[in-house]
């Protein structure tokens, strides 16, 4: 099955969205996933994300970066290292 980058990103985002916190409790939309979604699907700025999540602008940047890093690793494990660049 061939998936485009948007489909790959949505698949990885769904996994991240359902990630459990350190106390093994399921979160209602993991903060990293929410930040990635707001940035890449809603087009919000880091300032807007920070206001929405009640965090600093620097934390918003870190959340998006860390979320994308986790999503990339998931995609590489599930679909192979060439999946994103295809």
MDTraj code that builds the backbone (N, CA, C; nanometers):
import mdtraj as md
import numpy as np

residues = "UNK UNK UNK UNK UNK UNK UNK UNK UNK UNK UNK UNK UNK UNK UNK UNK UNK UNK UNK UNK UNK UNK UNK UNK UNK UNK UNK UNK UNK UNK UNK UNK UNK UNK UNK UNK UNK UNK UNK UNK UNK UNK UNK UNK UNK UNK UNK UNK UNK UNK UNK UNK UNK UNK UNK UNK UNK UNK UNK UNK UNK UNK UNK UNK UNK UNK UNK UNK UNK UNK UNK UNK UNK UNK UNK UNK UNK UNK UNK UNK UNK UNK UNK UNK UNK UNK".split()
xyz = np.array([
    [0.0834, -0.1173, 0.0000],
    [0.0000, 0.0000, 0.0000],
    [0.0887, 0.1247, 0.0000],
    [0.0644, 0.2125, -0.0931],
    [0.1404, 0.3367, -0.1032],
    [0.0625, 0.4466, -0.0317],
    [0.1313, 0.5153, 0.0570],
    [0.0680, 0.6240, 0.1317],
    [0.1439, 0.7527, 0.1032],
    [0.0727, 0.8621, 0.0929],
    [0.1413, 0.9894, 0.0758],
    [0.1872, 1.0408, 0.2125],
    [0.2671, 1.1463, 0.2114],
    [0.3222, 1.1976, 0.3374],
    [0.2142, 1.2419, 0.4357],
    [0.1053, 1.2974, 0.3856],
    [-0.0031, 1.3397, 0.4748],
    [-0.0640, 1.2190, 0.5448],
    [-0.0862, 1.1098, 0.4711],
    [-0.1416, 0.9885, 0.5312],
    [-0.0461, 0.9302, 0.6353],
    [0.0830, 0.9291, 0.6037],
    [0.1823, 0.8801, 0.6991],
    [0.1811, 0.9651, 0.8252],
    [0.1744, 1.0954, 0.8073],
    [0.1757, 1.1862, 0.9206],
    [0.0501, 1.1678, 1.0063],
    [-0.0643, 1.1508, 0.9436],
    [-0.1883, 1.1294, 1.0184],
    [-0.1845, 0.9975, 1.0953],
    [-0.1287, 0.8940, 1.0345],
    [-0.1148, 0.7646, 1.1023],
    [-0.0277, 0.7796, 1.2265],
    [0.0874, 0.8436, 1.2108],
    [0.1790, 0.8630, 1.3232],
    [0.1178, 0.9556, 1.4281],
    [0.0438, 1.0564, 1.3837],
    [-0.0197, 1.1491, 1.4764],
    [-0.1238, 1.0769, 1.5618],
    [-0.1980, 0.9853, 1.5014],
    [-0.2980, 0.9083, 1.5767],
    [-0.2321, 0.8267, 1.6873],
    [-0.1166, 0.7681, 1.6575],
    [-0.0440, 0.6908, 1.7583],
    [0.0041, 0.7829, 1.8697],
    [0.0611, 0.8963, 1.8333],
    [0.1091, 0.9917, 1.9326],
    [-0.0073, 1.0481, 2.0145],
    [-0.1199, 1.0733, 1.9503],
    [-0.2373, 1.1297, 2.0174],
    [-0.2832, 1.0381, 2.1310],
    [-0.2721, 0.9073, 2.1107],
    [-0.3186, 0.8098, 2.2091],
    [-0.2095, 0.7634, 2.3043],
    [-0.0937, 0.8259, 2.2978],
    [0.0180, 0.7902, 2.3855],
    [-0.0212, 0.8103, 2.5312],
    [0.0290, 0.7239, 2.6157],
    [0.0000, 0.7336, 2.7586],
    [0.1075, 0.8171, 2.8267],
    [0.0702, 0.8791, 2.9376],
    [0.1688, 0.9568, 3.0114],
    [0.2521, 0.8632, 3.0992],
    [0.3442, 0.9189, 3.1727],
    [0.4349, 0.8366, 3.2534],
    [0.3630, 0.7574, 3.3606],
    [0.2476, 0.8026, 3.4030],
    [0.1682, 0.7296, 3.5010],
    [0.0807, 0.6240, 3.4359],
    [0.1060, 0.5977, 3.3070],
    [0.0330, 0.4978, 3.2283],
    [-0.1153, 0.5319, 3.2138],
    [-0.1475, 0.6598, 3.2211],
    [-0.2844, 0.7036, 3.2007],
    [-0.2985, 0.7597, 3.0599],
    [-0.4053, 0.7211, 2.9930],
    [-0.4292, 0.7731, 2.8580],
    [-0.4716, 0.9191, 2.8682],
    [-0.4094, 1.0014, 2.7883],
    [-0.4392, 1.1440, 2.7889],
    [-0.5446, 1.1765, 2.6843],
    [-0.6153, 1.2825, 2.7045],
    [-0.7114, 1.3284, 2.6050],
    [-0.6366, 1.4156, 2.5046],
    [-0.5700, 1.3523, 2.4126],
    [-0.4887, 1.4249, 2.3161],
    [-0.3559, 1.4626, 2.3776],
    [-0.2567, 1.3804, 2.3560],
    [-0.1239, 1.4039, 2.4119],
    [-0.0766, 1.5442, 2.3728],
    [-0.0186, 1.6206, 2.4663],
    [0.0223, 1.7575, 2.4362],
    [0.1161, 1.7703, 2.3159],
    [0.2054, 1.6741, 2.2956],
    [0.2943, 1.6796, 2.1789],
    [0.2134, 1.6658, 2.0504],
    [0.1173, 1.5752, 2.0512],
    [0.0335, 1.5555, 1.9323],
    [-0.0518, 1.6790, 1.9058],
    [-0.1050, 1.7370, 2.0113],
    [-0.1863, 1.8573, 1.9948],
    [-0.1033, 1.9695, 1.9343],
    [0.0201, 1.9851, 1.9813],
    [0.1071, 2.0906, 1.9291],
    [0.1401, 2.0674, 1.7819],
    [0.1729, 1.9434, 1.7458],
    [0.2032, 1.9113, 1.6051],
    [0.0809, 1.9380, 1.5182],
    [-0.0354, 1.8930, 1.5647],
    [-0.1575, 1.9125, 1.4871],
    [-0.1859, 2.0620, 1.4658],
    [-0.1739, 2.1388, 1.5728],
    [-0.2001, 2.2824, 1.5619],
    [-0.1029, 2.3495, 1.4647],
    [0.0221, 2.3063, 1.4674],
    [0.1249, 2.3683, 1.3822],
    [0.1102, 2.3259, 1.2363],
    [0.0991, 2.1961, 1.2119],
    [0.1072, 2.1458, 1.0748],
    [-0.0266, 2.1248, 1.0050],
    [-0.1344, 2.1179, 1.0796],
    [-0.2644, 2.1009, 1.0155],
    [-0.3521, 2.2248, 1.0281],
    [-0.3348, 2.3013, 1.1369],
    [-0.4117, 2.4242, 1.1537],
    [-0.3322, 2.5483, 1.1185],
    [-0.2000, 2.5334, 1.1024],
    [-0.1151, 2.6446, 1.0627],
    [-0.0926, 2.7493, 1.1706],
    [-0.1107, 2.7125, 1.2968],
    [-0.0895, 2.8077, 1.4052],
    [0.0586, 2.8376, 1.4237],
    [0.0866, 2.9566, 1.4721],
    [0.2236, 2.9941, 1.5053],
    [0.2586, 2.9355, 1.6420],
    [0.3879, 2.9401, 1.6755],
    [0.4291, 2.8915, 1.8070],
    [0.3683, 2.9774, 1.9180],
    [0.3510, 3.1045, 1.8922],
    [0.2891, 3.1930, 1.9913],
    [0.1441, 3.1508, 2.0157],
    [0.0716, 3.1219, 1.9079],
    [-0.0681, 3.0783, 1.9211],
    [-0.0785, 2.9434, 1.9916],
    [0.0130, 2.8522, 1.9593],
    [0.0149, 2.7207, 2.0252],
    [0.0417, 2.7380, 2.1745],
    [0.1378, 2.8226, 2.2075],
    [0.1719, 2.8474, 2.3475],
    [0.0500, 2.8993, 2.4247],
    [-0.0229, 2.9920, 2.3658],
    [-0.1427, 3.0461, 2.4320],
    [-0.2487, 2.9373, 2.4489],
    [-0.2695, 2.8581, 2.3453],
    [-0.3720, 2.7535, 2.3488],
    [-0.3405, 2.6460, 2.4529],
    [-0.2133, 2.6079, 2.4645],
    [-0.1734, 2.5020, 2.5578],
    [-0.1294, 2.5574, 2.6932],
    [-0.1292, 2.6892, 2.7067],
    [-0.0877, 2.7548, 2.8311],
    [0.0556, 2.7166, 2.8697],
    [0.1445, 2.7292, 2.7720],
    [0.2871, 2.7001, 2.7908],
    [0.3677, 2.8149, 2.7313],
    [0.4989, 2.8142, 2.7517],
    [0.5834, 2.9179, 2.6929],
    [0.6007, 2.8930, 2.5429],
    [0.6429, 2.9954, 2.4724],
    [0.6673, 2.9819, 2.3282],
    [0.7789, 2.8801, 2.3045],
    [0.8827, 2.8840, 2.3856],
    [0.9921, 2.7877, 2.3712],
    [0.9419, 2.6450, 2.3939],
    [0.8542, 2.6256, 2.4904],
    [0.7962, 2.4927, 2.5135],
    [0.7143, 2.4482, 2.3928],
    [0.6430, 2.5408, 2.3305],
    [0.5655, 2.5078, 2.2106],
    [0.6583, 2.4570, 2.1003],
    [0.7724, 2.5225, 2.0815],
    [0.8702, 2.4780, 1.9814],
    [0.9219, 2.3380, 2.0150],
    [0.9507, 2.3174, 2.1426],
    [1.0022, 2.1869, 2.1865],
    [0.8956, 2.0790, 2.1672],
    [0.7718, 2.1077, 2.2023],
    [0.6630, 2.0097, 2.1862],
    [0.6496, 1.9676, 2.0405],
    [0.6491, 2.0647, 1.9500],
    [0.6354, 2.0329, 1.8074],
    [0.7553, 1.9511, 1.7602],
    [0.8750, 1.9943, 1.7959],
    [0.9955, 1.9223, 1.7538],
    [1.0004, 1.7806, 1.8075],
    [0.9705, 1.7645, 1.9355],
    [0.9723, 1.6312, 1.9972],
    [0.8617, 1.5436, 1.9381],
    [0.7449, 1.6017, 1.9178],
    [0.6343, 1.5268, 1.8577],
    [0.6690, 1.4768, 1.7183],
    [0.7287, 1.5635, 1.6365],
    [0.7699, 1.5236, 1.5013],
    [0.8773, 1.4160, 1.5055],
    [0.9682, 1.4270, 1.6015],
    [1.0747, 1.3268, 1.6167],
    [1.0150, 1.1892, 1.6491],
    [0.9208, 1.1838, 1.7402],
    [0.8546, 1.0579, 1.7760],
    [0.7774, 1.0027, 1.6568],
    [0.7080, 1.0911, 1.5856],
    [0.6307, 1.0479, 1.4697],
    [0.7213, 0.9925, 1.3605],
    [0.8354, 1.0573, 1.3353],
    [0.9300, 1.0108, 1.2340],
    [0.9815, 0.8704, 1.2686],
    [1.0164, 0.8487, 1.3948],
    [1.0647, 0.7166, 1.4377],
    [0.9574, 0.6112, 1.4169],
    [0.8336, 0.6440, 1.4491],
    [0.7227, 0.5505, 1.4296],
    [0.7075, 0.5155, 1.2815],
    [0.7084, 0.6170, 1.1962],
    [0.6937, 0.5931, 1.0518],
    [0.8079, 0.5085, 0.9983],
    [0.9300, 0.5376, 1.0409],
    [1.0454, 0.4599, 0.9950],
    [1.0360, 0.3142, 1.0395],
    [0.9897, 0.2918, 1.1626],
    [0.9746, 0.1535, 1.2114],
    [0.8645, 0.0800, 1.1353],
    [0.7531, 0.1462, 1.1123],
    [0.6374, 0.0801, 1.0513],
    [0.6481, 0.0671, 0.8992],
    [0.6996, 0.1712, 0.8338],
    [0.6976, 0.1754, 0.6878],
    [0.8349, 0.1726, 0.6232],
    [0.9403, 0.1808, 0.7014],
    [1.0754, 0.1814, 0.6455],
    [1.1331, 0.3211, 0.6412],
    [1.2649, 0.3280, 0.6361],
    [1.3347, 0.4560, 0.6434],
    [1.3127, 0.5441, 0.5204],
    [1.2706, 0.4874, 0.4093],
    [1.2486, 0.5663, 0.2876],
    [1.1056, 0.6191, 0.2747],
    [1.0191, 0.5831, 0.3674],
    [0.8759, 0.6152, 0.3542],
    [0.8511, 0.7656, 0.3484],
    [0.9175, 0.8422, 0.4300],
    [0.8906, 0.9851, 0.4376],
    [0.9422, 1.0578, 0.3147],
    [1.0543, 1.0159, 0.2640],
    [1.1158, 1.0830, 0.1500],
    [1.0568, 1.0415, 0.0164],
    [0.9722, 0.9382, 0.0176],
    [0.9171, 0.8859, -0.1075],
    [0.8207, 0.9821, -0.1720],
])
top = md.Topology()
chain = top.add_chain()
for i, resn in enumerate(residues, 1):
    res = top.add_residue(resn, chain, resSeq=i)
    for name in ("N", "CA", "C"):
        top.add_atom(name, md.element.get_by_symbol(name[0]), res)
traj = md.Trajectory(xyz[None], top)
